[in-house]
Amino acid sequence: MIKEAFGAQVKLLRTEQGMTQEELSQRSGLAIRFLQDVEAGNKQASITTVFKLADGLGIAPDQLLSDTFKDWQKAGKPE
């Protein structure tokens, strides 16, 4: 649940900025395949990855995590 919600949040913020996965990959320093896996909910982001993604998106890490946290709470805090 957390991986999927986080990935969806990354994708939403990226697309709201009109940014491609390739652009975010370059800005964050993350491999594009890894970024695709994160957005698809197939990979769990480490704290370092969260910071790199936030930097690439030009936002603070807490902005990236806040909606994911709210979704997790609403879902009953599943693993």
Backbone as ProteinMPNN parsed JSONL, in Angstrom:
{"seq_chain_A": "MIKEAFGAQVKLLRTEQGMTQEELSQRSGLAIRFLQDVEAGNKQASITTVFKLADGLGIAPDQLLSDTFKDWQKAGKPE", "coords_chain_A": {"N_chain_A": [[0.825, -1.188, 0.0], [1.893, 1.294, 0.847], [4.089, 1.642, -0.891], [2.766, 1.801, -3.373], [1.087, 4.041, -3.032], [2.984, 6.048, -2.546], [4.423, 6.003, -4.953], [2.4, 6.781, -6.724], [2.024, 9.384, -5.826], [4.492, 10.585, -6.443], [4.398, 10.401, -9.228], [2.111, 11.98, -9.756], [2.934, 14.556, -8.823], [5.107, 14.955, -10.513], [3.913, 14.935, -13.085], [2.16, 17.072, -12.822], [3.919, 19.142, -12.949], [4.601, 19.013, -15.531], [6.68, 17.397, -16.263], [8.783, 14.91, -17.643], [9.483, 11.382, -17.104], [12.107, 10.924, -17.74], [13.246, 13.483, -17.459], [12.887, 13.913, -14.675], [14.424, 11.822, -13.755], [16.993, 12.648, -14.551], [17.211, 15.063, -13.112], [17.054, 14.181, -10.488], [19.034, 12.331, -10.251], [18.592, 9.657, -10.298], [18.3, 6.382, -11.676], [16.441, 5.883, -14.654], [14.913, 3.545, -14.967], [14.662, 2.675, -12.338], [13.197, 4.806, -11.282], [10.838, 4.478, -12.768], [9.996, 2.045, -11.687], [9.55, 2.816, -9.025], [7.435, 4.68, -9.341], [5.508, 2.931, -10.307], [4.997, 1.478, -8.108], [6.504, -0.715, -7.537], [8.966, -0.711, -6.339], [10.393, 0.138, -3.211], [11.028, 3.245, -1.83], [14.013, 4.482, -0.422], [15.06, 6.597, 2.319], [17.005, 8.262, 1.331], [16.407, 8.18, -1.392], [13.894, 9.402, -1.334], [14.647, 12.004, -0.613], [16.225, 12.682, -2.86], [14.318, 12.538, -4.923], [12.511, 14.533, -4.082], [14.187, 16.769, -4.252], [14.682, 16.75, -7.014], [12.13, 17.316, -7.897], [11.858, 19.817, -6.944], [10.811, 20.41, -4.44], [10.086, 20.218, -0.881], [10.97, 17.36, 1.116], [8.911, 16.645, 2.932], [6.596, 17.507, 1.674], [6.352, 15.679, -0.352], [5.869, 13.371, 1.067], [3.601, 13.824, 2.663], [0.893, 13.51, 1.59], [0.972, 10.807, 0.981], [1.239, 9.739, 3.527], [-1.222, 10.497, 4.665], [-2.992, 9.011, 3.043], [-2.218, 6.443, 3.794], [-2.963, 6.407, 6.497], [-5.775, 6.672, 6.243], [-6.343, 4.277, 5.036], [-6.184, 2.503, 7.071], [-3.669, 1.953, 8.058], [-2.104, -0.091, 6.7], [0.474, -2.551, 5.876]], "CA_chain_A": [[0.0, 0.0, 0.0], [2.732, 2.485, 0.941], [4.857, 1.779, -2.132], [1.869, 2.228, -4.442], [0.643, 5.418, -2.758], [4.134, 6.932, -2.736], [4.678, 6.063, -6.392], [1.35, 7.593, -7.334], [2.279, 10.783, -5.451], [5.624, 11.032, -7.255], [3.902, 10.581, -10.603], [1.208, 13.129, -9.766], [3.718, 15.78, -8.715], [5.915, 15.07, -11.736], [3.068, 15.3, -14.223], [1.647, 18.424, -12.574], [4.97, 20.064, -13.376], [4.853, 18.803, -16.956], [7.998, 16.79, -16.348], [8.816, 13.506, -18.051], [10.275, 10.524, -16.223], [13.51, 11.14, -18.093], [13.672, 14.738, -16.829], [13.005, 13.701, -13.237], [15.575, 10.943, -13.589], [18.198, 13.476, -14.666], [17.241, 16.044, -12.023], [17.204, 13.514, -9.191], [20.205, 11.461, -10.261], [18.149, 8.264, -10.184], [18.145, 5.688, -12.961], [15.065, 5.979, -15.131], [14.217, 2.28, -14.693], [14.327, 2.687, -10.915], [12.103, 5.768, -11.145], [9.635, 3.817, -13.295], [9.576, 1.048, -10.691], [8.998, 3.537, -7.872], [6.121, 5.207, -9.727], [4.592, 1.799, -10.488], [4.788, 0.833, -6.813], [7.252, -1.971, -7.503], [10.16, -0.533, -5.509], [10.207, 0.999, -2.057], [12.036, 4.296, -1.791], [14.74, 4.729, 0.817], [15.019, 8.006, 2.696], [17.876, 8.95, 0.374], [15.632, 8.306, -2.625], [12.869, 10.424, -1.079], [15.315, 13.308, -0.676], [16.623, 12.928, -4.249], [13.101, 12.822, -5.694], [12.023, 15.848, -3.672], [15.09, 17.749, -4.847], [14.411, 16.755, -8.453], [10.823, 17.943, -8.106], [11.93, 21.184, -6.444], [9.939, 20.533, -3.267], [10.628, 19.655, 0.354], [10.578, 15.955, 1.282], [7.636, 16.482, 3.63], [5.516, 17.67, 0.696], [6.27, 14.422, -1.084], [5.381, 12.315, 1.947], [2.393, 14.15, 3.43], [-0.308, 12.871, 1.048], [1.156, 9.366, 1.132], [0.947, 9.449, 4.935], [-2.673, 10.627, 4.844], [-3.619, 7.851, 2.398], [-1.91, 5.279, 4.628], [-3.829, 6.481, 7.678], [-7.152, 6.419, 5.822], [-6.449, 2.863, 4.67], [-6.062, 1.673, 8.272], [-2.251, 1.736, 8.317], [-1.615, -1.414, 6.245], [1.917, -2.625, 5.555]], "C_chain_A": [[0.866, 1.246, 0.0], [3.513, 2.707, -0.35], [3.99, 2.325, -3.255], [1.424, 3.681, -4.265], [1.782, 6.41, -2.976], [4.427, 7.103, -4.226], [3.657, 6.917, -7.118], [1.558, 9.074, -7.036], [3.438, 11.359, -6.263], [5.15, 11.324, -8.676], [3.002, 11.807, -10.71], [1.992, 14.443, -9.74], [4.565, 16.022, -9.964], [5.072, 15.551, -12.9], [2.446, 16.685, -14.056], [2.654, 19.487, -13.016], [5.296, 19.925, -14.857], [6.207, 18.169, -17.222], [7.88, 15.336, -16.79], [9.604, 12.705, -17.018], [11.758, 10.737, -16.495], [14.041, 12.418, -17.442], [13.849, 14.572, -15.324], [14.187, 12.799, -12.921], [16.869, 11.758, -13.601], [18.317, 14.44, -13.492], [17.512, 15.408, -10.659], [18.459, 12.649, -9.109], [19.863, 9.992, -10.088], [18.008, 7.656, -11.574], [16.676, 5.703, -13.371], [14.284, 4.699, -14.842], [13.797, 2.203, -13.231], [13.153, 3.629, -10.666], [10.792, 5.171, -11.651], [9.103, 2.797, -12.295], [8.981, 1.698, -9.45], [7.598, 4.028, -8.202], [5.081, 4.098, -9.882], [4.294, 1.085, -9.169], [5.509, -0.486, -6.679], [8.501, -1.908, -6.644], [9.827, 0.41, -4.365], [11.359, 1.99, -2.0], [12.695, 4.379, -0.421], [14.623, 6.213, 1.147], [15.903, 8.826, 1.76], [17.145, 9.184, -0.937], [14.551, 9.365, -2.475], [13.482, 11.81, -1.212], [15.705, 13.65, -2.116], [15.417, 13.266, -5.114], [12.546, 14.203, -5.364], [12.884, 16.951, -4.287], [14.831, 17.87, -6.344], [13.085, 17.426, -8.802], [10.799, 19.395, -7.628], [11.013, 21.442, -5.263], [10.662, 19.981, -2.045], [10.159, 18.203, 0.494], [9.234, 15.775, 1.973], [6.447, 16.687, 2.699], [5.288, 16.364, -0.059], [5.632, 13.323, -0.231], [4.014, 12.577, 2.57], [1.131, 13.474, 2.89], [-0.225, 11.355, 1.137], [0.815, 8.947, 2.557], [-0.558, 9.506, 5.2], [-3.412, 9.434, 4.235], [-3.41, 6.586, 3.233], [-2.776, 5.263, 5.863], [-5.272, 6.138, 7.332], [-7.387, 4.943, 5.519], [-6.305, 1.941, 5.876], [-4.654, 1.25, 8.595], [-1.769, 0.335, 7.907], [-0.129, -1.388, 5.925], [2.163, -2.657, 4.094]], "O_chain_A": [[0.606, 2.171, -0.769], [3.589, 3.83, -0.847], [4.416, 3.204, -4.003], [1.389, 4.452, -5.225], [1.57, 7.489, -3.529], [4.652, 8.217, -4.698], [4.001, 7.684, -8.018], [1.3, 9.923, -7.889], [3.368, 12.5, -6.719], [5.467, 12.368, -9.247], [3.124, 12.587, -11.655], [1.736, 15.338, -10.546], [4.716, 17.159, -10.412], [5.465, 16.468, -13.622], [2.229, 17.392, -15.041], [2.277, 20.592, -13.407], [6.16, 20.629, -15.379], [6.807, 18.379, -18.277], [6.978, 14.619, -16.357], [10.298, 13.268, -16.172], [12.57, 10.729, -15.57], [15.161, 12.434, -16.932], [14.841, 15.033, -14.758], [14.875, 13.001, -11.92], [17.736, 11.567, -12.748], [19.403, 14.615, -12.938], [18.124, 16.025, -9.787], [18.892, 12.279, -8.018], [20.73, 9.177, -9.771], [17.64, 8.342, -12.528], [15.783, 5.554, -12.536], [13.103, 4.768, -14.504], [12.708, 1.724, -12.917], [12.227, 3.293, -9.928], [9.749, 5.344, -11.021], [7.894, 2.7, -12.084], [8.013, 1.188, -8.885], [6.669, 3.814, -7.423], [3.899, 4.315, -9.614], [3.443, 0.197, -9.116], [5.176, -1.295, -5.813], [9.04, -2.946, -6.26], [9.068, 1.365, -4.534], [12.525, 1.61, -2.108], [12.021, 4.351, 0.609], [14.135, 6.995, 0.331], [15.573, 9.967, 1.436], [17.248, 10.259, -1.528], [14.318, 10.145, -3.398], [12.905, 12.69, -1.85], [15.532, 14.791, -2.545], [15.48, 14.173, -5.944], [12.158, 14.954, -6.259], [12.362, 17.949, -4.785], [14.77, 18.978, -6.877], [12.94, 18.026, -9.867], [9.835, 20.119, -7.878], [10.497, 22.547, -5.096], [11.716, 19.357, -2.162], [9.069, 17.859, 0.039], [8.491, 14.851, 1.642], [5.389, 16.096, 2.918], [4.151, 16.002, -0.362], [4.937, 12.451, -0.752], [3.334, 11.631, 2.967], [0.366, 12.913, 3.674], [-1.239, 10.689, 1.347], [0.175, 7.917, 2.768], [-1.098, 8.644, 5.893], [-4.347, 8.906, 4.837], [-4.314, 5.761, 3.36], [-3.28, 4.207, 6.247], [-5.92, 5.388, 8.062], [-8.485, 4.423, 5.718], [-6.305, 0.72, 5.719], [-4.452, 0.285, 9.333], [-1.101, -0.343, 8.688], [0.453, -0.322, 5.726], [3.314, -2.719, 3.663]]}, "name": "protein", "num_of_chains": 1, "seq": "MIKEAFGAQVKLLRTEQGMTQEELSQRSGLAIRFLQDVEAGNKQASITTVFKLADGLGIAPDQLLSDTFKDWQKAGKPE"}
